[in-house]
Each structure stands twice: as structure tokens, then as C-alpha cells.
Amino acid sequence: MNRVEECTQALIESIQQTEEYLRYQKLRELTDQDPELRRKLNEFRRRVYQVQTSGETLDHYSEQERLGSDASEFRKNELVDEYLKMELHICRMIQNMAFQIADAIDLDLDDVLEGL
């Protein structure tokens, strides 16, 4: 195994040992105990993902309003709210790491990305 692979594995293990990740796993286990809640949670997460990544012409304002309204009601369930908060926290942690790595590694893309 080369050094980058070793460091990657160490980073993965570090993430898996964080308080937030351990809490997320516990919340995931709890949501798995209620199949209907888990189904609703996954459907909500799927809708959020589709709105955020859709390349289609959508009325994003209306979709965001609808999601916000649905989320407000759905997140009254403390388990759902905490699960989504932990998921977001972990996603932001990974995103921040990716940004830091991309920022530190000079791939000479400025001219390529110009105008995008």
C-alpha cells in the first residue's frame, strides 16, 4: 500500500471514530427500527438530492419552498431532525476536506475553468 492509500485509510478511520459519525450510526440504527419512518426519511433525502442536483429546468424556488414546508413538519420528529443534522454535519466535514485538498493541489486548471 502506498503512502496516499495509507493516509486515506487513516483519514477514513479518523472520521469513523468521530463523535458525530458514531452518533449518526446510532441514529441510523434507530431509524432502521421503524421501516415506515426510514422509507419517509429516504424519500425526503431523495427529493432534496434531486432538487439540488437536477440539471433540468425546475422552478427551484417553488421546489425549495415545498421542501422547506415538508421539512418543517417532518423535522418535528426529534429522531429525524437529529439524523438529518448529523448527516449534514458529516457531509460538510467531507466537503471541507475535499475543498482543502483541491485547493492545496495545483492542477493548473485556471485557464480550463475560465468562463464556466
DSSP file with accessible surface (Angstrom, degrees, kcal/mol):
  #  RESIDUE AA STRUCTURE BP1 BP2  ACC     N-H-->O    O-->H-N    N-H-->O    O-->H-N    TCO  KAPPA ALPHA  PHI   PSI    X-CA   Y-CA   Z-CA
    1    1 A M              0   0  151      0, 0.0     2,-0.1     0, 0.0     0, 0.0   0.000 360.0 360.0 360.0 133.3    0.0    0.0    0.0
    2    2 A N     >  -     0   0   87      1,-0.1     4,-2.4     4,-0.0     5,-0.2  -0.293 360.0 -99.4 -84.1 172.1    1.4    3.4   -0.9
    3    3 A R  H  > S+     0   0  181      1,-0.2     4,-2.7     2,-0.2     5,-0.2   0.878 120.8  51.8 -59.8 -42.4    1.6    6.4    1.4
    4    4 A V  H  > S+     0   0  105      1,-0.2     4,-2.7     2,-0.2    -1,-0.2   0.929 111.2  48.1 -63.5 -42.3   -1.5    8.1   -0.1
    5    5 A E  H  > S+     0   0  101      2,-0.2     4,-2.5     1,-0.2    -2,-0.2   0.905 111.9  50.0 -64.3 -39.6   -3.6    5.0    0.4
    6    6 A E  H  X S+     0   0  102     -4,-2.4     4,-2.4     2,-0.2    -2,-0.2   0.925 112.6  46.2 -63.2 -44.7   -2.3    4.6    3.9
    7    7 A C  H  X S+     0   0   56     -4,-2.7     4,-2.6     2,-0.2    -2,-0.2   0.881 111.1  53.0 -66.3 -37.4   -3.2    8.2    4.7
    8    8 A T  H  X S+     0   0   69     -4,-2.7     4,-2.6     2,-0.2    -2,-0.2   0.933 110.1  47.4 -62.4 -45.7   -6.6    7.8    3.1
    9    9 A Q  H  X S+     0   0   83     -4,-2.5     4,-2.5     1,-0.2    -2,-0.2   0.913 111.8  50.5 -62.8 -39.9   -7.3    4.7    5.2
   10   10 A A  H  X S+     0   0   48     -4,-2.4     4,-2.3     2,-0.2    -1,-0.2   0.900 110.2  50.1 -65.0 -38.8   -6.2    6.6    8.3
   11   11 A L  H  X S+     0   0   74     -4,-2.6     4,-2.6     2,-0.2    -2,-0.2   0.930 109.8  50.4 -64.6 -44.7   -8.5    9.5    7.4
   12   12 A I  H  X S+     0   0   67     -4,-2.6     4,-2.6     1,-0.2    -2,-0.2   0.940 111.8  47.8 -57.7 -47.4  -11.4    7.2    6.9
   13   13 A E  H  X S+     0   0   88     -4,-2.5     4,-0.9     1,-0.2    -1,-0.2   0.888 110.2  52.8 -63.1 -37.2  -10.8    5.6   10.3
   14   14 A S  H >< S+     0   0   69     -4,-2.3     3,-0.5     2,-0.2     4,-0.4   0.912 110.1  47.5 -64.0 -43.6  -10.5    9.0   11.9
   15   15 A I  H >< S+     0   0   27     -4,-2.6     3,-1.7     1,-0.2     6,-0.4   0.930 109.2  54.3 -61.8 -45.1  -13.8   10.1   10.5
   16   16 A Q  H 3< S+     0   0   85     -4,-2.6    -1,-0.2     1,-0.3    -2,-0.2   0.702 107.4  52.0 -65.0 -17.4  -15.4    6.8   11.7
   17   17 A Q  T << S+     0   0  138     -4,-0.9    -1,-0.3    -3,-0.5    -2,-0.2   0.460  84.0 113.2 -98.0  -1.4  -14.2    7.5   15.2
   18   18 A T  S <> S-     0   0   34     -3,-1.7     4,-2.4    -4,-0.4     5,-0.2  -0.337  75.9-122.0 -69.6 153.0  -15.6   11.0   15.5
   19   19 A E  H  > S+     0   0  167      1,-0.2     4,-2.4     2,-0.2     5,-0.2   0.894 112.5  53.3 -57.2 -41.4  -18.4   11.6   17.9
   20   20 A E  H  > S+     0   0   63      2,-0.2     4,-2.6     1,-0.2    -1,-0.2   0.910 109.5  46.1 -65.3 -43.2  -20.6   12.9   15.1
   21   21 A Y  H  > S+     0   0   56     -6,-0.4     4,-2.5     2,-0.2    -1,-0.2   0.920 112.8  49.8 -68.1 -41.5  -20.2    9.8   12.9
   22   22 A L  H  X S+     0   0  102     -4,-2.4     4,-1.9     2,-0.2    -2,-0.2   0.908 112.6  47.8 -62.6 -40.4  -20.8    7.4   15.9
   23   23 A R  H  X S+     0   0   93     -4,-2.4     4,-2.7    -5,-0.2    -2,-0.2   0.914 109.7  53.2 -65.5 -42.6  -23.9    9.4   16.7
   24   24 A Y  H  X S+     0   0   29     -4,-2.6     4,-2.6     1,-0.2    -2,-0.2   0.918 108.2  50.4 -57.6 -44.0  -25.0    9.3   13.1
   25   25 A Q  H  X S+     0   0   43     -4,-2.5     4,-2.2     2,-0.2    -1,-0.2   0.902 110.4  49.5 -63.6 -39.6  -24.6    5.5   13.1
   26   26 A K  H  X S+     0   0   95     -4,-1.9     4,-2.1     2,-0.2    -2,-0.2   0.928 111.7  48.3 -64.6 -43.2  -26.7    5.1   16.2
   27   27 A L  H  X S+     0   0    1     -4,-2.7     4,-2.5     1,-0.2    -2,-0.2   0.884 109.1  54.0 -64.1 -37.7  -29.4    7.3   14.8
   28   28 A R  H  X S+     0   0   99     -4,-2.6     4,-2.2     2,-0.2    -1,-0.2   0.920 107.3  50.5 -62.5 -43.4  -29.3    5.3   11.6
   29   29 A E  H  X S+     0   0  103     -4,-2.2     4,-0.8     1,-0.2    -2,-0.2   0.908 110.7  50.1 -59.9 -41.5  -29.9    2.1   13.6
   30   30 A L  H >< S+     0   0   54     -4,-2.1     3,-0.7     1,-0.2     4,-0.3   0.900 110.7  47.8 -65.8 -41.2  -32.8    3.8   15.4
   31   31 A T  H >< S+     0   0    0     -4,-2.5     3,-1.5     1,-0.2     7,-0.5   0.848 104.8  61.0 -68.9 -31.4  -34.4    4.8   12.1
   32   32 A D  H 3< S+     0   0   82     -4,-2.2    -1,-0.2     1,-0.3    -2,-0.2   0.742  93.3  65.8 -65.6 -21.6  -33.9    1.3   10.7
   33   33 A Q  T << S+     0   0  144     -4,-0.8    -1,-0.3    -3,-0.7    -2,-0.2   0.639  99.9  53.7 -74.7 -13.9  -36.1    0.0   13.5
   34   34 A D    <>  -     0   0   78     -3,-1.5     4,-2.8    -4,-0.3     5,-0.2  -0.846  69.5-171.6-122.6  91.8  -39.1    1.9   12.0
   35   35 A P  H  > S+     0   0  101      0, 0.0     4,-2.4     0, 0.0     5,-0.1   0.843  85.6  50.7 -55.9 -36.1  -39.4    0.8    8.3
   36   36 A E  H  > S+     0   0   91      2,-0.2     4,-2.4     1,-0.2     5,-0.2   0.923 112.2  46.2 -69.8 -42.5  -42.1    3.4    7.6
   37   37 A L  H  > S+     0   0   15      2,-0.2     4,-2.8     1,-0.2    -1,-0.2   0.928 112.8  51.0 -62.9 -43.4  -40.1    6.2    9.1
   38   38 A R  H  X S+     0   0   35     -4,-2.8     4,-2.6    -7,-0.5    -2,-0.2   0.901 109.5  50.6 -61.8 -40.6  -37.0    5.0    7.2
   39   39 A R  H  X S+     0   0  132     -4,-2.4     4,-2.4    -5,-0.2    -1,-0.2   0.944 113.1  45.3 -62.1 -46.7  -39.0    5.0    4.0
   40   40 A K  H  X S+     0   0  102     -4,-2.4     4,-2.5     2,-0.2    -2,-0.2   0.897 112.6  51.5 -64.7 -41.1  -40.2    8.5    4.5
   41   41 A L  H  X S+     0   0    0     -4,-2.8     4,-2.7     2,-0.2    -2,-0.2   0.939 111.7  46.2 -62.1 -45.9  -36.7    9.7    5.5
   42   42 A N  H  X S+     0   0   47     -4,-2.6     4,-2.5     1,-0.2    -2,-0.2   0.882 111.4  52.1 -66.6 -36.8  -35.2    8.2    2.4
   43   43 A E  H  X S+     0   0   77     -4,-2.4     4,-2.3     2,-0.2    -1,-0.2   0.922 111.2  47.4 -64.8 -43.0  -37.9    9.7    0.2
   44   44 A F  H  X S+     0   0   21     -4,-2.5     4,-2.4     2,-0.2    -2,-0.2   0.942 112.9  48.1 -61.8 -48.2  -37.3   13.1    1.7
   45   45 A R  H  X S+     0   0   64     -4,-2.7     4,-2.5     1,-0.2    -2,-0.2   0.891 110.5  52.6 -60.2 -38.9  -33.5   12.8    1.3
   46   46 A R  H  X S+     0   0  121     -4,-2.5     4,-2.6     2,-0.2    -1,-0.2   0.925 109.2  48.9 -62.7 -43.9  -34.0   11.6   -2.3
   47   47 A R  H  X S+     0   0   55     -4,-2.3     4,-2.4     2,-0.2     5,-0.2   0.917 111.2  49.8 -63.3 -43.0  -36.2   14.7   -3.1
   48   48 A V  H  X S+     0   0   35     -4,-2.4     4,-2.4     1,-0.2    -2,-0.2   0.947 112.0  48.5 -60.9 -46.3  -33.6   17.0   -1.6
   49   49 A Y  H  X S+     0   0  147     -4,-2.5     4,-2.0     1,-0.2    -2,-0.2   0.921 110.8  50.5 -60.9 -44.3  -30.9   15.4   -3.6
   50   50 A Q  H  X S+     0   0  105     -4,-2.6     4,-1.4     1,-0.2    -1,-0.2   0.906 111.6  47.3 -62.6 -42.3  -32.9   15.6   -6.8
   51   51 A V  H  < S+     0   0    7     -4,-2.4    -1,-0.2     1,-0.2    -2,-0.2   0.919 114.7  47.1 -65.5 -40.8  -33.6   19.3   -6.3
   52   52 A Q  H  < S+     0   0  137     -4,-2.4    -1,-0.2    -5,-0.2    -2,-0.2   0.788 123.1  31.7 -72.7 -27.4  -30.0   20.1   -5.5
   53   53 A T  H  < S+     0   0   76     -4,-2.0    -1,-0.2    -5,-0.2    -2,-0.2   0.452  83.5 126.6-112.5  -0.2  -28.5   18.2   -8.5
   54   54 A S     <  -     0   0   32     -4,-1.4     4,-0.1    -5,-0.2    -4,-0.0  -0.369  36.5-171.1 -66.6 128.9  -31.2   18.5  -11.2
   55   55 A G        +     0   0   85     -2,-0.2    -1,-0.2     2,-0.1     2,-0.1   0.493  59.8 100.8 -91.0  -7.6  -29.8   19.8  -14.4
   56   56 A E  S    S-     0   0  143      1,-0.1     2,-0.9     0, 0.0    -2,-0.0  -0.330  91.7 -93.7 -74.5 161.1  -33.4   20.1  -15.7
   57   57 A T        +     0   0  148     -2,-0.1     2,-0.3     2,-0.1    -1,-0.1  -0.668  60.8 165.2 -77.6 106.4  -35.2   23.4  -15.8
   58   58 A L        -     0   0   57     -2,-0.9     2,-1.8    -4,-0.1     3,-0.2  -0.876  51.5-112.3-118.8 155.5  -37.1   23.4  -12.5
   59   59 A D     >  -     0   0   98     -2,-0.3     4,-2.5     1,-0.2     5,-0.2  -0.691  41.9-178.0 -82.7  84.5  -38.8   26.1  -10.6
   60   60 A H  H  > S+     0   0   79     -2,-1.8     4,-3.0     1,-0.2     5,-0.2   0.848  74.9  56.6 -60.1 -35.3  -36.2   25.9   -7.9
   61   61 A Y  H  > S+     0   0  161      2,-0.2     4,-2.5     1,-0.2    -1,-0.2   0.956 110.9  43.0 -61.7 -48.2  -37.9   28.5   -5.7
   62   62 A S  H  > S+     0   0   38      2,-0.2     4,-2.6     1,-0.2    -2,-0.2   0.904 115.2  49.8 -63.6 -41.9  -41.1   26.5   -5.6
   63   63 A E  H  X S+     0   0   43     -4,-2.5     4,-2.8     2,-0.2    -2,-0.2   0.917 111.5  48.2 -64.4 -42.4  -39.3   23.3   -5.1
   64   64 A Q  H  X S+     0   0   96     -4,-3.0     4,-2.8     2,-0.2    -2,-0.2   0.899 111.9  50.1 -64.5 -40.5  -37.3   24.7   -2.2
   65   65 A E  H  X S+     0   0  107     -4,-2.5     4,-2.5    -5,-0.2    -2,-0.2   0.923 111.9  47.6 -62.2 -44.6  -40.4   26.2   -0.7
   66   66 A R  H  X S+     0   0  123     -4,-2.6     4,-2.7     2,-0.2     5,-0.2   0.928 113.6  47.3 -63.1 -45.3  -42.2   22.8   -0.9
   67   67 A L  H  X S+     0   0    9     -4,-2.8     4,-3.3     2,-0.2     5,-0.2   0.911 111.6  51.6 -62.4 -41.5  -39.2   21.0    0.6
   68   68 A G  H  X S+     0   0   41     -4,-2.8     4,-2.3     2,-0.2    -2,-0.2   0.912 111.4  47.0 -61.3 -42.0  -38.9   23.6    3.3
   69   69 A S  H  X S+     0   0   78     -4,-2.5     4,-1.6     2,-0.2    -2,-0.2   0.935 115.5  44.8 -65.1 -46.5  -42.6   23.2    4.2
   70   70 A D  H  X S+     0   0   58     -4,-2.7     4,-2.8     1,-0.2     5,-0.2   0.910 113.5  51.2 -63.4 -41.8  -42.3   19.4    4.2
   71   71 A A  H  X S+     0   0   14     -4,-3.3     4,-3.2     1,-0.2    -2,-0.2   0.892 103.8  58.1 -64.2 -40.4  -39.1   19.5    6.2
   72   72 A S  H  < S+     0   0   77     -4,-2.3    -1,-0.2    -5,-0.2     4,-0.2   0.928 114.4  36.9 -56.5 -46.1  -40.6   21.8    8.8
   73   73 A E  H >< S+     0   0  127     -4,-1.6     3,-1.3     1,-0.2     4,-0.3   0.933 118.8  48.8 -71.6 -46.1  -43.3   19.2    9.5
   74   74 A F  H >< S+     0   0   39     -4,-2.8     3,-1.4     1,-0.3    -2,-0.2   0.866 105.5  58.0 -63.8 -37.7  -41.2   16.2    9.1
   75   75 A R  T 3< S+     0   0   76     -4,-3.2    -1,-0.3     1,-0.3     6,-0.2   0.490  79.8  86.5 -79.5   0.7  -38.4   17.5   11.3
   76   76 A K  T <  S+     0   0  140     -3,-1.3     2,-0.7    -4,-0.2    -1,-0.3   0.770  71.2  88.1 -65.7 -23.6  -40.7   17.9   14.3
   77   77 A N  S <> S-     0   0   69     -3,-1.4     4,-2.7    -4,-0.3     5,-0.2  -0.679  79.1-148.7 -73.8 115.5  -39.8   14.3   14.8
   78   78 A E  H  > S+     0   0  171     -2,-0.7     4,-2.6     1,-0.2     5,-0.2   0.848  94.5  53.9 -59.7 -36.2  -36.6   14.6   17.0
   79   79 A L  H  > S+     0   0   40      2,-0.2     4,-2.5     1,-0.2    -1,-0.2   0.940 111.4  45.0 -64.0 -45.7  -35.1   11.5   15.6
   80   80 A V  H  > S+     0   0    0      2,-0.2     4,-2.7    -6,-0.2     5,-0.3   0.934 113.6  50.5 -62.2 -47.0  -35.5   12.7   12.1
   81   81 A D  H  X S+     0   0   39     -4,-2.7     4,-2.2    -6,-0.2    -2,-0.2   0.939 113.6  43.3 -60.6 -47.3  -34.2   16.1   12.9
   82   82 A E  H  X S+     0   0   68     -4,-2.6     4,-2.6     2,-0.2     5,-0.2   0.906 112.7  53.3 -67.6 -39.9  -31.1   14.9   14.7
   83   83 A Y  H  X S+     0   0    0     -4,-2.5     4,-2.6    -5,-0.2    -2,-0.2   0.948 111.7  45.1 -58.1 -48.7  -30.4   12.3   12.0
   84   84 A L  H  X S+     0   0   12     -4,-2.7     4,-2.5     1,-0.2    -1,-0.2   0.872 112.2  52.1 -66.5 -35.6  -30.5   14.9    9.2
   85   85 A K  H  X S+     0   0  114     -4,-2.2     4,-2.5    -5,-0.3    -1,-0.2   0.928 112.1  45.4 -64.7 -44.6  -28.4   17.3   11.3
   86   86 A M  H  X S+     0   0   39     -4,-2.6     4,-2.5     2,-0.2     5,-0.2   0.907 112.3  51.7 -66.6 -39.9  -25.7   14.7   11.8
   87   87 A E  H  X S+     0   0   38     -4,-2.6     4,-2.6    -5,-0.2    -2,-0.2   0.940 111.8  46.7 -60.8 -46.1  -25.8   13.7    8.1
   88   88 A L  H  X S+     0   0   77     -4,-2.5     4,-2.8     1,-0.2     5,-0.2   0.913 110.7  52.7 -62.9 -42.3  -25.4   17.3    7.1
   89   89 A H  H  X S+     0   0   80     -4,-2.5     4,-2.2     2,-0.2    -1,-0.2   0.930 111.6  45.4 -59.9 -46.1  -22.5   17.8    9.5
   90   90 A I  H  X S+     0   0   16     -4,-2.5     4,-2.5     2,-0.2     5,-0.2   0.921 112.3  51.5 -65.8 -42.2  -20.7   14.7    8.2
   91   91 A C  H  X S+     0   0   71     -4,-2.6     4,-2.8     1,-0.2    -2,-0.2   0.918 111.3  47.7 -60.6 -42.0  -21.3   15.8    4.6
   92   92 A R  H  X S+     0   0  152     -4,-2.8     4,-2.7     2,-0.2    -1,-0.2   0.873 109.3  53.8 -67.2 -36.5  -19.9   19.3    5.3
   93   93 A M  H  X S+     0   0   45     -4,-2.2     4,-2.0    -5,-0.2    -2,-0.2   0.947 112.9  43.0 -62.2 -45.8  -16.9   17.8    7.1
   94   94 A I  H  X S+     0   0   85     -4,-2.5     4,-2.5     2,-0.2    -2,-0.2   0.913 113.7  51.8 -66.9 -42.0  -16.1   15.7    4.0
   95   95 A Q  H  X S+     0   0  103     -4,-2.8     4,-2.7    -5,-0.2    -2,-0.2   0.919 108.5  51.2 -60.4 -43.7  -16.8   18.6    1.6
   96   96 A N  H  X S+     0   0   86     -4,-2.7     4,-2.4     1,-0.2    -1,-0.2   0.912 110.0  49.5 -61.4 -42.1  -14.5   20.8    3.6
   97   97 A M  H  X S+     0   0   40     -4,-2.0     4,-2.5     2,-0.2    -1,-0.2   0.928 110.9  49.7 -62.4 -43.7  -11.7   18.2    3.4
   98   98 A A  H  X S+     0   0   55     -4,-2.5     4,-2.9     1,-0.2     5,-0.2   0.908 111.1  49.6 -62.9 -41.6  -12.2   17.8   -0.4
   99   99 A F  H  X S+     0   0  126     -4,-2.7     4,-2.6     2,-0.2    -1,-0.2   0.912 110.8  49.7 -62.6 -43.4  -12.1   21.6   -0.8
  100  100 A Q  H  X S+     0   0  115     -4,-2.4     4,-1.8     2,-0.2    -2,-0.2   0.916 113.4  45.8 -63.6 -41.4   -8.9   21.8    1.2
  101  101 A I  H  X S+     0   0  102     -4,-2.5     4,-1.8     2,-0.2    -2,-0.2   0.951 114.4  47.4 -66.1 -47.7   -7.2   19.1   -0.8
  102  102 A A  H  < S+     0   0   67     -4,-2.9     5,-0.2     1,-0.2    -2,-0.2   0.884 112.5  50.4 -61.6 -37.0   -8.3   20.5   -4.1
  103  103 A D  H  < S+     0   0  146     -4,-2.6    -1,-0.2    -5,-0.2    -2,-0.2   0.856 112.6  46.1 -69.4 -34.0   -7.1   24.0   -3.0
  104  104 A A  H  < S+     0   0   80     -4,-1.8     2,-0.7    -5,-0.2    -1,-0.2   0.745 100.7  73.2 -82.0 -24.1   -3.7   22.6   -2.0
  105  105 A I  S  < S-     0   0   96     -4,-1.8     2,-0.9    -5,-0.1    -1,-0.1  -0.825  75.5-147.7 -97.7 114.7   -3.1   20.5   -5.1
  106  106 A D        +     0   0  137     -2,-0.7    -3,-0.1     1,-0.2    -2,-0.1  -0.699  26.1 167.6 -86.3 104.4   -2.4   22.7   -8.1
  107  107 A L        -     0   0  119     -2,-0.9    -1,-0.2    -5,-0.2    -5,-0.0   0.262  49.5-120.8 -98.8   9.9   -3.7   21.0  -11.2
  108  108 A D        +     0   0  119      1,-0.1     4,-0.2     2,-0.0     3,-0.1   0.931  65.3 141.1  54.5  53.1   -3.3   24.1  -13.4
  109  109 A L     >  +     0   0   72      1,-0.1     4,-2.8     2,-0.1     5,-0.3   0.407  31.4 102.1-105.5   1.0   -7.0   24.4  -14.3
  110  110 A D  H  > S+     0   0  126      1,-0.2     4,-1.0     2,-0.2    -1,-0.1   0.907  87.5  42.5 -54.3 -47.4   -7.4   28.1  -14.2
  111  111 A D  H  4 S+     0   0  126      1,-0.2    -1,-0.2     2,-0.2     3,-0.2   0.871 115.1  51.0 -69.0 -33.7   -7.4   28.5  -18.0
  112  112 A V  H  4 S+     0   0  101      1,-0.2    -2,-0.2    -4,-0.2    -1,-0.2   0.902 113.5  43.9 -68.1 -40.7   -9.6   25.4  -18.4
  113  113 A L  H >< S+     0   0   94     -4,-2.8     3,-2.2     2,-0.1    -1,-0.2   0.593  83.7 120.7 -84.4 -10.6  -12.2   26.6  -16.0
  114  114 A E  T 3< S+     0   0  151     -4,-1.0    -3,-0.0     1,-0.3    -4,-0.0  -0.294  80.8  15.3 -57.7 129.8  -12.3   30.2  -17.2
  115  115 A G  T 3         0   0   82      1,-0.3    -1,-0.3    -2,-0.0    -2,-0.1   0.421 360.0 360.0  87.0  -2.6  -15.7   31.1  -18.4
  116  116 A L    <         0   0  173     -3,-2.2    -1,-0.3     0, 0.0    -3,-0.0  -0.533 360.0 360.0 -85.9 360.0  -17.5   28.2  -16.7
